[in-house]
Amino acid sequence: MGIGTKLFKVSVVGASGLAGGEVLRILLKHPNVEITELMAYKTAGTRIINHHQHLFALGERTLEHVDIKKLSNNDVVFLALPHGKSGEITTELRKLAPDILIVDLGADHRLDRAEDWDKFYGSEFLDPYTYGLPELPGIRTILKTTREIAVPGCNVTAITLALLPGILAHAFELDDIVAVLANGYSGAGKTLREDLLATNAINTAKPYQTGGIHRHVPEIRQNIAKLAGLGINNYGNVQVNFTPILVPMTRGILATCSVKPTSSICAKKLREIYEEFYENEFFVKVLPPQINASTGSVSGTNTALIQLAHDIASGRITIIAAIDNLVRGTAGQAVQSMNIALGLDEVTGLDNL
């Protein structure tokens, strides 16, 4: 049986959540996977139909309690759990199944530095996994042999894709990066909080976790520092002012990044750099001048749309990225990375329209 027709056994833990449900939606269209156990903690014993009415093919399936021994019989396990929960599974699962592919959608294996984890999360620090953002330099090569993938945060994905070509070209001053992100409410998952109720969300926009306390801040700085060639223990002068804003939409992120260009770059050259860098990327597209990116254009897809504009008056560059936070920012690039790790065509099962 060739790789094109092989079925890989795939299980999802945290299948009742938004990220888990989005993974399942994508996997149901994937020709090379067989969905096996669907597991959860608090919602174990309930049916998928109770949580994801659109997943008709799985609707009558019952969520099982987390069973690491059962998980070990799979080829791939997706972990779509709250931060701090994946590590409880990954350590034991790796002991039972040395060759299983683990794809963690949480933050547990994203950060390189224990000090960052301690400051922003506070639970036990775990070793970092291969970073599941294939467009980063060299990552595809590493993904081809890895058995452990950490999926980036959704806000981090939008900002990293927006800044990636410019940082590699040393086109930006790293100590003066400003990012304001409009976020859909699905980024908060199914958390039951008063500030997330529809009565407090409709017809209003409101910032949250401002002043550098958002948990994605260290991951953003980590990515920029690596792209700039700095060591993991030295972020140098990398400074990012990150302000997330909740807006009344279900899904999507619109990242507006403002950077100060280095003296060696001009707006025309920067656009050429971006267009050349992303020219052959299936899931990242640079829009023509004056056509702005929008979240509605990428909803339900694994595509990121990028736009650049030169603010002549301020002498700054504005870079805008639009993504679907549940697909490109979570489940989509998780499957994209899985495809590479399994030796499949990277785009298998994924939409860019």
Backbone torsions as a table, in degrees:
resi	resn	phi	psi	omega
1	MET	NA	125.6	-179.2
2	GLY	-76.8	165.4	-179.5
3	ILE	-61.9	-27.0	-177.6
4	GLY	-68.9	-22.7	-177.8
5	THR	-114.4	-2.6	-178.4
6	LYS	-67.6	139.1	175.5
7	LEU	-102.6	125.0	176.8
8	PHE	-98.0	133.4	179.2
9	LYS	-78.5	123.5	-174.0
10	VAL	-127.5	131.9	176.6
11	SER	-118.3	151.0	179.4
12	VAL	-125.0	124.4	175.1
13	VAL	-104.3	130.4	-172.4
14	GLY	89.3	32.2	-171.9
15	ALA	-70.4	-15.0	-179.1
16	SER	-85.2	-13.6	-178.4
17	GLY	-80.1	174.8	-179.0
18	LEU	-66.2	-44.7	-179.8
19	ALA	-66.6	-43.5	178.1
20	GLY	-61.5	-41.3	178.4
21	GLY	-64.4	-36.5	179.5
22	GLU	-70.8	-36.9	173.7
23	VAL	-59.0	-45.8	-179.6
24	LEU	-64.2	-39.1	178.6
25	ARG	-59.0	-41.8	179.8
26	ILE	-71.9	-43.1	-177.3
27	LEU	-64.7	-30.2	179.0
28	LEU	-63.1	-23.1	178.6
29	LYS	-97.1	-2.6	-173.7
30	HIS	-85.0	124.4	-175.0
31	PRO	-76.3	-8.8	-173.8
32	ASN	-114.1	15.6	-179.6
33	VAL	-127.8	150.3	170.6
34	GLU	-118.4	116.6	-178.5
35	ILE	-77.4	120.7	-178.2
36	THR	-103.0	-117.6	-174.9
37	GLU	-69.4	139.0	171.4
38	LEU	-113.2	119.2	-171.2
39	MET	-125.2	159.4	179.6
40	ALA	-160.6	172.7	175.9
41	TYR	-100.3	-82.9	-174.2
42	LYS	-64.2	-31.3	-175.2
43	THR	-97.2	7.9	177.9
44	ALA	-57.4	138.5	-178.2
45	GLY	98.9	-14.3	177.1
46	THR	-94.7	167.0	-179.3
47	ARG	-93.1	154.5	177.0
48	ILE	-58.4	-36.8	-177.9
49	ILE	-60.1	-25.4	178.2
50	ASN	-69.9	-19.9	-174.1
51	HIS	-116.4	-32.6	-176.3
52	HIS	-135.3	85.5	-175.9
53	GLN	-65.3	-19.4	-178.7
54	HIS	-82.0	-12.1	-178.9
55	LEU	-92.1	65.8	-173.0
56	PHE	-58.5	-37.3	-176.2
57	ALA	-65.4	-19.9	-179.3
58	LEU	-114.8	3.6	-169.1
59	GLY	-53.1	-38.6	-176.8
60	GLU	-89.8	-2.0	177.4
61	ARG	-68.2	141.4	179.7
62	THR	-100.9	136.6	177.1
63	LEU	-71.7	127.3	179.9
64	GLU	-92.0	157.3	170.6
65	HIS	-67.8	149.6	-177.7
66	VAL	-61.2	123.8	-178.5
67	ASP	-133.2	103.9	-173.8
68	ILE	-65.4	-33.9	178.6
69	LYS	-63.2	-43.9	177.0
70	LYS	-63.0	-41.2	179.9
71	LEU	-59.5	-35.2	-174.8
72	SER	-66.2	-12.9	-179.9
73	ASN	-85.6	1.7	-178.0
74	ASN	-96.3	168.7	171.7
75	ASP	-87.3	-33.5	-176.8
76	VAL	-138.7	139.5	172.2
77	VAL	-127.6	124.5	172.7
78	PHE	-96.2	131.9	176.4
79	LEU	-111.6	109.2	179.9
80	ALA	-113.7	70.3	-171.3
81	LEU	-121.4	160.9	175.7
82	PRO	-60.9	155.1	179.8
83	HIS	-57.3	137.2	-179.8
84	GLY	93.8	-7.9	-177.7
85	LYS	-99.4	-28.8	-176.0
86	SER	-63.4	-39.1	-176.7
87	GLY	-59.3	-26.5	178.0
88	GLU	-65.4	-24.5	-177.6
89	ILE	-100.0	-44.3	-170.3
90	THR	-60.4	-40.2	-178.2
91	THR	-62.4	-47.8	-179.1
92	GLU	-71.6	-37.5	-179.2
93	LEU	-64.4	-39.8	179.9
94	ARG	-64.8	-33.7	177.9
95	LYS	-65.3	-40.1	-177.4
96	LEU	-79.5	-31.2	-173.7
97	ALA	-137.0	85.5	-176.2
98	PRO	-60.5	-26.4	-174.5
99	ASP	-102.7	-1.7	-178.0
100	ILE	-68.8	144.7	177.0
101	LEU	-90.1	119.2	178.8
102	ILE	-104.8	125.4	178.2
103	VAL	-118.6	108.0	-175.3
104	ASP	-99.9	116.8	179.5
105	LEU	-85.9	-8.6	177.7
106	GLY	-87.2	-173.2	-174.9
107	ALA	-92.2	-3.9	-167.2
108	ASP	-57.7	-29.3	-176.1
109	HIS	-121.5	24.2	-177.3
110	ARG	-88.8	-36.5	-169.0
111	LEU	-90.8	143.8	180.0
112	ASP	-85.9	-27.6	-170.8
113	ARG	-111.0	128.2	178.9
114	ALA	-61.4	-34.5	-178.4
115	GLU	-64.5	-35.4	177.0
116	ASP	-68.9	-43.4	179.3
117	TRP	-61.8	-45.0	-178.8
118	ASP	-61.5	-38.7	-176.7
119	LYS	-72.6	-39.3	-171.7
120	PHE	-103.6	-17.8	-178.3
121	TYR	-124.3	-54.1	171.2
122	GLY	95.5	-13.7	177.5
123	SER	-87.1	-169.1	-177.1
124	GLU	-64.3	133.4	178.0
125	PHE	-78.7	135.2	-179.4
126	LEU	-119.5	153.7	-179.7
127	ASP	-60.4	141.3	179.4
128	PRO	-70.1	147.3	174.3
129	TYR	-96.3	174.0	172.1
130	THR	-60.8	131.6	-173.5
131	TYR	-79.1	120.9	-172.0
132	GLY	-86.2	56.0	173.6
133	LEU	-124.5	89.3	-169.1
134	PRO	-58.0	-25.6	-177.3
135	GLU	-72.6	-13.0	177.6
136	LEU	-68.1	146.1	-178.7
137	PRO	-57.7	127.8	174.9
138	GLY	80.6	-9.5	-174.9
139	ILE	-69.5	-37.0	180.0
140	ARG	-59.7	-40.1	179.1
141	THR	-63.0	-41.9	179.6
142	ILE	-68.9	-40.4	-179.3
143	LEU	-61.5	-27.7	-177.5
144	LYS	-65.3	-21.3	-177.6
145	THR	-120.9	-2.6	-175.6
146	THR	-78.8	156.5	172.3
147	ARG	-118.6	7.6	-176.3
148	GLU	-143.4	120.0	-176.8
149	ILE	-125.2	130.8	172.8
150	ALA	-106.7	116.8	-178.9
151	VAL	-79.3	131.1	-178.5
152	PRO	-62.6	160.2	172.6
153	GLY	-67.4	153.4	-175.4
154	CYS	-65.8	-45.5	177.4
155	ASN	-63.8	-39.1	-179.9
156	VAL	-62.7	-40.9	179.3
157	THR	-59.4	-48.2	-178.0
158	ALA	-61.7	-46.1	-178.2
159	ILE	-68.7	-42.3	-178.3
160	THR	-63.7	-45.4	178.5
161	LEU	-64.9	-33.2	178.7
162	ALA	-67.6	-37.3	-172.8
163	LEU	-99.5	-16.9	-169.8
164	LEU	-47.8	-59.0	-176.1
165	PRO	-63.4	-36.7	-178.4
166	GLY	-67.7	-39.3	179.2
167	ILE	-68.0	-42.1	178.0
168	LEU	-60.7	-31.6	-179.7
169	ALA	-88.1	4.8	-178.1
170	HIS	55.1	40.1	-175.6
171	ALA	-92.3	-11.3	-174.5
172	PHE	-121.0	148.5	169.4
173	GLU	-76.8	121.5	-172.0
174	LEU	-77.9	-12.7	-177.5
175	ASP	-95.6	10.9	-176.2
176	ASP	-147.0	62.9	179.5
177	ILE	-111.7	126.1	180.0
178	VAL	-119.4	129.5	-179.8
179	ALA	-132.6	121.9	175.8
180	VAL	-117.2	121.7	-173.5
181	LEU	-118.6	125.6	171.8
182	ALA	-89.3	122.1	-172.9
183	ASN	-117.6	139.8	170.2
184	GLY	-76.9	157.5	-173.5
185	TYR	-69.7	-17.4	179.0
186	SER	-66.1	-16.0	176.2
187	GLY	-62.7	-21.1	178.7
188	ALA	-89.7	3.2	-179.1
189	GLY	67.7	-145.4	-179.3
190	LYS	-104.7	24.5	-179.4
191	THR	-58.5	129.9	178.9
192	LEU	-93.0	97.7	177.6
193	ARG	-134.9	150.9	-177.1
194	GLU	-60.7	-38.9	-177.2
195	ASP	-72.5	-10.1	179.2
196	LEU	-102.5	-0.5	178.6
197	LEU	-68.3	148.9	-177.8
198	ALA	-56.7	-35.6	-179.1
199	THR	-64.1	-23.6	179.2
200	ASN	-103.0	-0.3	-175.7
201	ALA	-110.9	-34.0	-175.6
202	ILE	-69.3	138.5	176.2
203	ASN	64.7	27.1	177.0
204	THR	-149.3	153.5	173.1
205	ALA	-123.1	136.5	-176.6
206	LYS	-148.2	134.8	177.3
207	PRO	-74.4	159.3	178.0
208	TYR	-148.2	154.4	179.2
209	GLN	44.5	53.2	-179.7
210	THR	-86.2	172.3	176.7
211	GLY	77.9	26.7	173.7
212	GLY	80.8	16.8	-177.2
213	ILE	-102.1	-5.1	-179.7
214	HIS	-64.9	141.6	-175.0
215	ARG	-66.7	-14.4	178.2
216	HIS	-83.6	-10.3	-177.2
217	VAL	-57.6	-51.1	-178.7
218	PRO	-63.8	-31.5	179.1
219	GLU	-69.9	-38.2	176.7
220	ILE	-62.7	-48.5	179.8
221	ARG	-63.2	-39.0	178.6
222	GLN	-58.7	-47.0	-179.5
223	ASN	-63.7	-45.1	-179.2
224	ILE	-63.1	-43.9	-179.7
225	ALA	-61.1	-42.5	179.3
226	LYS	-64.3	-44.0	-179.6
227	LEU	-64.0	-31.3	-179.5
228	ALA	-82.5	-3.4	177.7
229	GLY	86.4	16.0	178.7
230	LEU	-87.4	153.6	179.2
231	GLY	-74.0	162.2	-176.9
232	ILE	-68.2	-18.4	178.4
233	ASN	-99.3	8.3	-179.5
234	ASN	-143.6	99.4	177.5
235	TYR	-86.0	0.7	175.1
236	GLY	54.4	-129.9	-176.6
237	ASN	-99.5	20.2	-179.6
238	VAL	-67.7	118.5	178.5
239	GLN	-133.7	126.2	-179.2
240	VAL	-126.8	122.4	172.8
241	ASN	-94.8	107.6	-172.1
242	PHE	-114.3	121.6	179.4
243	THR	-125.5	108.6	175.4
244	PRO	-88.0	143.1	-178.5
245	ILE	-131.6	124.3	174.5
246	LEU	-77.9	128.7	177.5
247	VAL	-124.4	154.0	-172.9
248	PRO	-74.5	70.2	170.3
249	MET	-139.8	154.8	-175.9
250	THR	-73.2	-48.1	-176.2
251	ARG	-137.4	157.2	176.7
252	GLY	122.0	150.6	172.4
253	ILE	-135.6	130.4	171.5
254	LEU	-115.1	108.9	-176.9
255	ALA	-99.7	120.3	176.4
256	THR	-108.5	109.3	-176.0
257	CYS	-109.0	131.6	178.5
258	SER	-115.9	125.4	-177.5
259	VAL	-132.2	155.1	174.9
260	LYS	-98.3	120.7	-177.7
261	PRO	-72.8	150.6	172.8
262	THR	-71.6	163.1	-175.7
263	SER	-66.7	-16.6	-175.3
264	SER	-89.1	2.1	-174.4
265	ILE	-122.8	145.5	173.1
266	CYS	-121.0	165.1	-175.0
267	ALA	-61.2	-40.8	-179.2
268	LYS	-63.9	-44.6	179.8
269	LYS	-65.0	-38.6	-179.6
270	LEU	-63.0	-42.3	177.7
271	ARG	-62.2	-40.7	178.0
272	GLU	-61.2	-39.9	179.1
273	ILE	-62.3	-44.7	-178.7
274	TYR	-67.0	-45.6	-178.1
275	GLU	-64.0	-38.8	178.8
276	GLU	-69.3	-41.7	-177.4
277	PHE	-63.7	-43.1	-175.7
278	TYR	-96.8	6.7	-174.1
279	GLU	-55.5	-40.8	-175.6
280	ASN	-104.2	12.3	177.7
281	GLU	-85.1	127.0	-177.8
282	PHE	-72.2	-31.7	-172.0
283	PHE	-109.0	4.5	177.1
284	VAL	-130.3	125.1	-176.9
285	LYS	-128.2	133.5	174.8
286	VAL	-93.4	122.1	-177.0
287	LEU	-76.6	153.3	175.2
288	PRO	-62.4	157.7	180.0
289	PRO	-53.5	144.0	175.0
290	GLN	73.6	0.7	175.4
291	ILE	-105.4	108.8	-173.1
292	ASN	-83.3	147.1	177.4
293	ALA	-72.6	148.7	177.5
294	SER	-141.7	148.9	-178.2
295	THR	-67.4	-33.7	-179.5
296	GLY	-62.3	-27.7	-178.1
297	SER	-73.6	-19.1	-177.5
298	VAL	-116.2	4.7	-176.4
299	SER	-58.9	127.5	179.1
300	GLY	82.4	3.1	-177.6
301	THR	-117.3	169.1	176.4
302	ASN	-96.2	15.4	-175.7
303	THR	-87.9	144.7	169.2
304	ALA	-116.2	130.3	176.2
305	LEU	-104.8	134.8	-176.0
306	ILE	-122.4	139.2	173.3
307	GLN	-136.2	145.2	177.9
308	LEU	-122.6	144.6	176.2
309	ALA	-145.2	139.9	178.9
310	HIS	-97.0	116.5	175.9
311	ASP	-88.1	94.0	-173.3
312	ILE	-62.9	-39.6	-176.0
313	ALA	-62.3	-41.2	-178.3
314	SER	-93.7	-11.8	-177.8
315	GLY	72.3	24.6	-177.8
316	ARG	-117.1	164.2	176.1
317	ILE	-110.0	132.4	174.5
318	THR	-105.8	126.8	178.5
319	ILE	-122.3	125.6	-176.4
320	ILE	-115.5	133.8	176.3
321	ALA	-126.2	134.3	176.2
322	ALA	-117.2	127.7	176.5
323	ILE	-139.8	162.7	167.1
324	ASP	-89.2	118.4	-174.7
325	ASN	-64.8	-29.1	-178.8
326	LEU	-83.4	-21.8	-178.3
327	VAL	-105.2	-77.6	-180.0
328	ARG	-60.2	-32.5	-177.6
329	GLY	-86.9	-6.6	-177.1
330	THR	-150.1	-91.0	-169.1
331	ALA	-66.3	-37.2	-177.7
332	GLY	-63.7	-49.9	-179.2
333	GLN	-74.9	-17.7	171.5
334	ALA	-65.6	-46.2	178.0
335	VAL	-69.3	-39.2	176.4
336	GLN	-56.2	-45.8	179.6
337	SER	-68.8	-39.1	176.5
338	MET	-58.2	-44.8	-179.4
339	ASN	-55.8	-44.7	-179.5
340	ILE	-64.3	-44.6	-178.2
341	ALA	-64.1	-28.7	-179.1
342	LEU	-92.4	-0.2	179.9
343	GLY	80.2	18.4	179.3
344	LEU	-93.0	166.6	171.4
345	ASP	-60.0	131.0	-173.5
346	GLU	-56.0	-31.0	-173.1
347	VAL	-92.2	0.4	-174.4
348	THR	-56.1	126.7	176.2
349	GLY	80.6	0.0	-173.9
350	LEU	-114.4	149.2	179.4
351	ASP	-105.2	143.4	170.1
352	ASN	-121.0	12.9	177.9
353	LEU	-126.0	NA	NA
